[in-house]
Amino acid sequence: MSATGEVTILLRRLHDGDADALEDLMPLLYDELRTLARKQLRRERPGHTLSTTGLVNEAYLKLVNQQRLRVEDRGHFFAIAATTMRRILVDYARARTRQKRGGGQQPVPLEEAEHFLSSEEAEQVLALDEALDRLAVINPRGSDVVNLRFFSGLTLEETADALNVSIKTVQRSWVAARAWLRKEVAYDLQF
């Protein structure tokens, strides 16, 4: 059986509630997930403490701990993985802002402190995450397009395939979502 056929079967098993299917699926999609993680980490500051492998592993742990993962197809799986990775990076940003405010921790010398994001970068990530949550309520397709294009690094064509819509629909959603996000988030977003 081809790898593509095996992935399709495993995705069906995962959709049907087979918890072991994700464990079997991960090695088949690992390289693609690393590529996805690499694209997401490129948007973070250089020297981020989370590596590509670490981001993939954390995403896997979050996915495997979900009660029931409803995956329709390969594109939907990668959309879920991208959103999970985004949430992980947002959690790191939140940790950074807590750290900036003390977070109940004992002070340590500056040279021993672990650097996640600059304060401004952490605030930008959090503001973008909050705006994306609001966008998902008023424009779910636009939110999906932003997640796939910006966070996953998919092309227009790949995004259209993942969402099972036309390229024109993706283009319209992309333009509208970017404009809305730029208005909502005071920072200069690099879309």
SVG drawing of the C-alpha trace seen along z (x, -y; Angstrom):
<svg xmlns="http://www.w3.org/2000/svg" viewBox="-20 -50 45 52">
<polyline fill="none" stroke="black" stroke-width="0.4" points="0.0,0.0 1.3,-3.5 2.1,-5.9 -0.8,-8.2 -3.2,-5.3 -2.0,-4.4 -2.3,-8.0 -5.9,-8.1 -6.8,-4.9 -5.2,-6.2 -7.0,-9.5 -10.3,-7.6 -9.5,-5.5 -8.6,-8.7 -11.9,-10.3 -13.7,-7.1 -12.2,-7.5 -9.3,-5.1 -6.8,-6.6 -3.9,-4.5 -4.3,-5.9 -2.5,-9.2 0.5,-7.2 0.7,-5.3 0.1,-8.5 2.8,-10.6 5.8,-8.9 4.2,-9.1 3.6,-12.8 6.6,-13.7 8.6,-15.5 5.6,-17.6 4.9,-18.5 8.5,-19.5 8.2,-21.7 5.1,-23.3 6.8,-23.8 9.8,-25.4 7.5,-27.8 5.8,-28.8 9.1,-29.3 10.5,-31.5 8.0,-34.1 9.4,-34.0 12.6,-35.7 15.9,-34.0 17.1,-31.7 13.6,-30.9 13.9,-28.3 11.5,-25.9 13.1,-23.9 11.3,-22.6 11.4,-19.1 10.2,-20.4 7.2,-22.2 6.2,-19.0 6.6,-16.9 4.5,-19.3 1.8,-19.5 1.7,-15.6 1.3,-15.5 -1.6,-18.0 -3.2,-16.1 -2.9,-12.7 -4.4,-14.0 -7.6,-15.2 -10.6,-13.0 -11.7,-12.7 -9.9,-14.2 -12.4,-14.7 -10.2,-14.8 -11.9,-14.9 -8.8,-14.7 -5.1,-15.4 -5.7,-19.2 -7.9,-19.3 -5.3,-17.4 -2.7,-19.9 -5.0,-22.8 -5.6,-21.3 -1.8,-20.7 -1.1,-24.3 -3.7,-25.7 -2.2,-23.5 1.3,-24.8 0.0,-28.3 -1.6,-27.7 1.8,-26.3 3.6,-29.4 1.0,-31.6 1.4,-29.7 5.1,-30.5 4.3,-34.1 2.0,-34.2 4.8,-32.6 7.1,-35.3 4.7,-38.1 4.1,-36.4 7.9,-36.1 8.2,-39.8 5.8,-40.6 7.5,-38.3 5.1,-35.4 5.6,-34.5 9.1,-33.4 12.3,-34.2 14.4,-36.8 17.5,-35.4 20.5,-37.1 19.9,-38.4 22.6,-36.2 20.8,-33.1 17.3,-34.1 16.0,-32.1 14.9,-34.3 11.7,-33.4 10.5,-36.5 11.1,-40.2 8.3,-41.9 7.0,-43.6 7.1,-40.3 5.2,-38.5 2.5,-41.2 2.2,-41.1 1.7,-37.3 -1.0,-37.6 -2.7,-40.5 -2.7,-38.5 -4.0,-35.4 -6.9,-37.3 -7.7,-39.0 -7.7,-35.6 -10.2,-34.2 -12.5,-37.2 -12.1,-36.7 -13.0,-33.0 -16.4,-34.0 -17.3,-36.6 -15.4,-35.1 -14.5,-31.4 -13.3,-30.9 -11.1,-33.9 -9.6,-32.6 -9.0,-29.2 -7.2,-30.9 -5.0,-33.0 -4.1,-29.9 -3.2,-27.9 -1.5,-30.7 0.3,-32.7 0.9,-30.0 1.3,-27.0 2.9,-28.7 0.6,-27.1 0.3,-28.6 -3.1,-29.8 -3.5,-26.5 -2.6,-24.4 -5.0,-26.4 -7.8,-26.0 -7.2,-22.2 -7.1,-22.0 -10.4,-23.9 -12.0,-22.4 -12.8,-25.8 -11.6,-27.7 -8.4,-29.7 -10.5,-32.8 -12.5,-32.2 -9.2,-31.8 -7.9,-35.0 -11.0,-37.0 -10.9,-35.5 -7.2,-36.2 -7.5,-39.9 -10.5,-40.4 -9.0,-38.7 -5.7,-40.5 -7.4,-43.9 -9.6,-43.1 -6.6,-41.9 -4.5,-44.9 -7.4,-47.1 -7.8,-45.1 -4.1,-44.7 -2.2,-47.9 1.1,-46.3 2.4,-46.1 1.6,-42.5 3.8,-41.0 1.2,-39.1"/>
</svg>
